[in-house]
Amino acid sequence: MKVLTTVDADRIRTLRDRDEYFWLDLARPAPEALEEVGQLLHIHPLALEDSREFSQRPKLDRYPDALLLVYWSGRIVEDGAAVEPVEVHLHISGSWLVTVRRAPCLVLDVLHDELPGDQHAEDYVVYRVLDGLTDALYPVVDQLEARVDALEAQVLHDPRQPQLGEIHRLKQEVQQLYRRVQAQRDHFPAASAAILALPGLTRSKSEYLRDVGDHLVQVTGELQRQIDDLSTLTSTFFNANATR
């Protein structure tokens, strides 16, 4: 299995001619590079158009020989002061995987070195990418949890008006991530089935993708709990101020 990070037309044609599975990971590709990939791999024009326009909701679009999965991960930014959702478009076929992204994504960069030469079945390559994107949400959830706990300690110790704005902003941040992860959790069983049904995709004995679905359920549950905790913290703030 080969990993490419630039559009090398000759190498892509060679891999296609010998029917060797490859992953092409494009970070902030120029429009002409995306167009060339579409021509080389015969990606459906509607799927290609979607990858020119980011800020989309999680979704699965099926095409005759491939599919497009819009998937969201996340990363910690501003020295731990905030989180940023990371949108990745996965074009998946039985012969190749193309990922398109605009934000940095360390987990994909790490996989560039880990996956080449991997002798696992092709569905395992797709699993590793999806699993990496999903597991990257765990430190994001932990960071959000730490901020909720710190804010709760402040409110309980000395409630002050600026804290109410902080609670509101943090709740919006959690809800933004929750809505995206919840949506992809809900449609992931269909996405998993569509991936495994792709013509030409070799399959492992174990259905690894089920593990990704389980992790999405866990992450969604943690984010929902944080939303509930922040709602409770808002009530705590008002009650504390009412008794002062």
N, C-alpha and C positions, 0 to 999 in steps of 0.2 A: 504494500500500500504506500502510495506516494503522497506527499504534502507539498502543495504549491502556494505561494503567497503573492505571486504576480502572474499576469496573463502572458504566458509563454506559448504562443500559438503552435509552434513546431513540437514542443514537448507534449502539449495537450493532444495533438493529432496522433503522435506516436503512442501515447498511453491508450487512446481510443482504438487505434488500429490493433493493438495487441490485447485489447479487452482487459486492461489492468485498472482496477478501481483506484480512484484518487480523490483527495480532498483539496479544494481550492478555497483558501480563506482570504477574502478581500477586505482590507481595512481602508475605509474612505476611498473607494475606487473612483477614478475620473469617469464621467459619463461615457466617454469613448471606450474605456476599458470594459465597462459593463455591457456596452453594445457588442463588443467583440466576443465576450464570453457567450452572450446570447446566440450569436451566429455560430460559434464553434460547437456549442452543445445543443443547439436547436431548442433553447428554452422558450417556452410559450411567451408570446409578446405581452400578454396580460400579467404574467408572473414577473417578467422583466420590468414592466411599468411599475409594479408595486415596489420593487427594490430601488426605484428612483425616488420614491416618496416615503420617507420615514415618519415616525410618530403615528404608527398604526396600532390598532388593538391586536391582541393575540388572535391568530386565525389559522385555519387550514384551508388551502385551496388545492383541489385535485385537478390534474391534467392527465392526458392519456398515458404518458410514460414517466411522469414525474409529479412531484407535489411541492408546494410552497408552504412552509411553516414559519409564521412570524412568532418569534419566541422572545421572552423578556428575562433578563438576568438583572444583576445589580452590582454596584461597587461603592466603596466608601471614598468620599472626596473631602476636600477642604480640611485635611489633617484630622479626619474623624468627626468633623462637625456636621456632616450631612451625608446623605446617600443619594446616589444617582441611578435611576433605572437604565439598563443597557438593552437596546433593541438589536436583535440579530435575525436576519432573514436566512432561512435554510432552504435551499433548492436541493431536493433529494431525488435521485433516480437509482436504478439498479446498477449504474455504471460509474456514478460520481456523486460527490457531495460538494455543493458550493455554498459558502457562508458569506454574507455581506453585512458589514457593520460600519458604523461611523464613530463609535466611542471606543476608547481603549478597553481591552478585555484580556486581562492577564491569563485567565484560565485557558483561553484558546491559544495564546502565545506559548504556554507551557506544553500544550498538546502537539504543537509543531514538532517538538523534539521527541515526544514520547511515542507517537503513533507510526512514524515511518518504519517500514519493514515488519509491521505487526501482522502476524499470520492468522489472526482471528477472522471470523466471517465478516462480511461487509456490514451487516446490521449492527455489529459490535462497534464499528467506527462511528456510526450515527449515534449509538448509545453513549459512547464516551464523550462526544461533543455535547449532547443534551444533558448528560449527567453532570458534566463540568459546569455548564451554565446554571443548572439547578442548584448544585452544591455551593456555588459562589454566593447564593442568597443567604446561606447560614451565617457567615460573619456579618452580613448586612443586618440580619434580624438581631444578632447579638448586640451590634452597635446601637441599634434602635432601642433595644431593651435597656441597655446601660443608660441611655439618655432619659428614658421614661423613669427609671429608678432614681436618677440624680434629681430630676425635676420633682418627683414625689417627695424626696427627702427635704428639698427646699420648701415646698408648700407646707409640709407638716411642721417644719421648724419655725418658719417665719413667712407666712403668706403675704405676698406683695403684688400689686396690680400688674406689673410687667410679666409676672409668671403666667397670667391668663393668656396673654398673647403667645407666649412660648408653648403653652399647652396646645393652643389652637394650631400653630404652625407645625408642631410635631405630629399632631393628629392628621393633618392634611398630608404630610409626608408619608406616614404609614398607610393611609387610605389609598394614596396614589399607587403605591407598590402593591397593596392588597388587591385592588381591582384588577390589575394586570395578571397577578399570579392566580387569582381565583378563576379568571376566564380561561387561562391555559390549563389549569387543573381540570376544569369541567370538560374541555374538549380533548384532553390528552388521550383518553381511551380510544377515541375515534382516530386521532392522529397516529397512535401506536399501531392500530390495525391497518391503517392506510400505508404506513411505512413498510410493515411486514408483508403487505400484499403487492409491493412494487415488483413488476416483472424484471427478472434477472438479478435481484438482490439475494445474495447468499445469506442464509440464516443460521444462527447459533442453535445449539441444542437447548440452551436456556433462554428464556425471554427476558433479556436484560432490561428492556424498556419498561417493564412493569415496576422496576425499582425506581425509575424516574417519577412515575405516577405517584408512588408512595411518598416520595420526598416532597412533591408538590402539595400533597395533602397535609404533611407535617408543617411546611412553611406557611401555608394558608392559615392553619389553625393557630400558629404562633402570632401571626399578624393580626388575626381577629381578636385574640386575647389582648394584644397591646392596644387596639382600638377601644376595647371595653375598659381597660385599665385607665386610659386617658379620659374616657367619659366619666368614670368614677372620680378621677382626680379633679375634674372640673367641678363636680358636685362638692367634693371635699373643700376645694378652694372657697366656694361661695358660702358653705356652712361655717368655715373657719372665720371668714370675714363678718358673717352675720352675728357671731358671738363675741366679737372684739369690742 
